[in-house]
């Protein structure tokens, strides 16, 4: 099956890269949606996401959390696979994603970089090997000044990996945005610090801090194209999959 790819937000920074990588992969770029359509663009413009979803067999979506519920309904109705890289989703947004996954293949990931996904796998193994009562887990991330959600989706993904490795739920042990007299650090907590400034594409460091040693796992992204090439890889994989909710780990065939 030839990949016929549609891109939500095709005129944005990620959208433009996704369009370039779609063509570089030899796939068909059906077109995209955009709030700022350029009539001189060679990319076909669709008036809304339902129309685009009906015309393609994979929709790639790196837009905004506010669009997720509508886009979930569109891909389910259109019958196209959905590669979702939008971060900052609420519980109701994630519920809509799960409903869509009952009808189409959905690849939903906090980050589509192969390197980040390797880091997530390592984070889970490290957390399982380093006891929570001896090794404090802290996650520090930095992004460009325009980013609207914090902690980042990738940082949350790292926290979830640590929580899985320790057999707990992240929401039960997460500490974010410490300020003021917060008391001593709780044993087993997973801490988050979010930095914003300049045009940093993305930096994430997971720290395991014990009394006798510190271990750090760091990933730095220097170009958004790493996310775009990973998303196209996910799109090519997703187009032939049965309905279900998948991760980038599935695409990379990582256990």
N, C-alpha and C positions, 0 to 999 in steps of 0.2 A: 504494500500500500504506500503510495507516494504521500509524503507529508505535505499537506496544504495548511500552511501556518498563517494564523491571524494574530495581530499584536494589538492589545489594548494599550492606548497611550503611545502610539507609534512615533509621535513627534517629540517625545521627551528624551532625556539623556539616555536612559536605558532603552527606550523604544527604538531609537536610531541605531544603537549598537545591535539590538536584536534583529532589526531588518537587515543589516549588513551581514550578520552571521548566518541568518536564514539563507540568503543568496549564496554565501560562501560554501554552505553545506550542500548546495545543489537542490534545495527544497523550493517549493512554490510559495512565494509570498503573496497570499490572497489580498492582503491590505490591512488596514487598521482603523481604529477610532482615534480621535484627537480633539481636544478642546480648542486647538489653534491650528486648524487645517490650512496648509499652504496649497493653494490651487495650482501652483507650478510644480508640485511634487509628482514624481513618477509613481508613487505608491497610492493605490486605490483607497479612497476615503469612504468609510461606512458611517451612516448617520447614527447608529447606536450599536451596542454590544450584542443584543439578540440577533440583529441582521448579520453581523460579522460571524457570530457563532454558528449560524445556519449555513454559512458559506465555506467554512474551513473544517478540517478534522482535528486540529489542535489550536487552542487559544492560549497564548502566552500573556501573562498578566502580572505586571510589576507596577500597579497604579497606586491606589490609596485604599485604606481600610474601609472608608465610607462606601466604596463601590462593590465590596465583596458579596453582600447578600444579593444584589441585583445581578451580578455576574454569575453567581452560583445558579440562579434560576435560568439565566440565558444559556449556559453550557448544558444544563440538564435538558432543556427544551430543544436545543440545537443538536444534541447528541455528539458533541465534539469533546475530545480530551482537554484537560485544563492543566496548564503548568502555572502554578501560583507562587509568586515570590514576594507578595505584599506582606509587610510586617505590621505589628501593632494591632492584631485582630482581637476583638472582644470574644467573650464566650458565645454570644449569639452569632457572631460572624463565623466562628469555628463550627458551630452547629449547622449553619447553612452549607459550609464546605462538606461536612459529613453527609448531609442529605444529598448533595450533588454527586458525591462519590458512590452512592447507591445506583446511579444511572450511567455514569461515565467514569473513565479513569482520571484521577486527580493526583498530580504530583505536587505536593505542598511541602515546601522546605524553608527553613529560616535563611538559608544561603545555598546557592547553586554552584559555588566554587568547589571543585574536587578537593583542593587543599583543606578547606574549612571542614568538609565532611570527614576527611581523614582525621582532623583534629577532634571532631566530635566523637569519633570512634575511640580515639586514644584517651579522651577525657573520661569516658565511661569506664574503661579498663583501669585507668589510674585511680579513679575514685573507689573502685572495688578493692584495689590493693592497698590504699592508704586510709586507715581507719579515721572516722570522723572525730573521734575523741582525742586524736593526736595531731591530725592535719586539718587546719582551717582552710576552707575553700573560698577564694575571693576571685571575682571576675571584673576586669577593668576593660572598658571599651572606649574608643574615640572615633567620632565621625565628623563630617563637615557641618558647618554651622546651620545649614538649611534643614537638617534632619529633624523630623517632628516628633518621633516617638523615642522613648527611653525607658528601660534599657533596650538596646537594639534587639531585633529578632534573633540574630546570631548569638548574642550574649545570653538570651533566654534559652536558646538551643543548647549552649554549653552548660547552663545551669541544669537543664533537664537531663543532660547526659550524666552529669555528676550525681544528680538525684537518683537516676536509674541505677547507677553503679553502687549506690549506697542503700538501695531498696526503700527509698522514701519518695514522697511527693514534693515537688519543688515548692508549691504554694504553702506547704506546711513549714518550710525552713528558710524561705527567701527573705533576705534583708536588703533593702534598696534605699538609697538616698538618706543615709544617716545624717542627722543634724542635731546639734544641741547635746544635752546631757542624756545620752541613750543607755548608759549603763555598760557593764562589761559585755563582751561578745558572748553570745549563746553558743554552747558546744553543739556542733552539727549544723550550724547555720551556713547558708551559701550566700555570700555577700556580693553586691553589685555596685559598681561606680561607673557613671556615664560622663564622658568628657565630650564637649562640642567646641569646634573651632576650625577656622580656615576651610580648606577643601580636602580634608582627609577622607579618602575613599572608605577605609575601614581598618581598624586595628583592634585586635582582641587578645587579651592575655588572661589565662587561667593560672592562678597561683595556689599551690598547696603549701601552707606554711606551718611547719612544726617548730618545736623548741630547738631542734638541733640542725634542721635543714629546710631549705625552700626549694620547691620544684616549680618551674614555670613552663607553660606551653603557650606559644605566641604565634598568631597568624597575622600577617600584614598584606592587605590588598593595595596594589599600586595603580590598578587600572580596572574599571568596571567591566571591561571586556571579559575578564575571568568569569564573571557572573553570567554574561550573555552566552558565552560558548557552552557553559554548563547547562544553561536553560535550553539551548537548542539540542544538546545531547539528551536532555530529559524529554523534550518534545518528540524527537525521533523514536525514543523508547516507548513513550506513552501511547502513540497512535495505534499500536496493535494490542494494547492490554485490555483485559476485562475490566468492568467497573470495579472501583475500589479506591481506597485512600493510600497512596504510596509516598515514599520519601525519596530523597536523593540517594540515600543508602541503597534503596532497591535498584535505582538506575545504575549505580556503580557496582552492584552485586557485592556489597560489603556485608559480612555477617554481623 
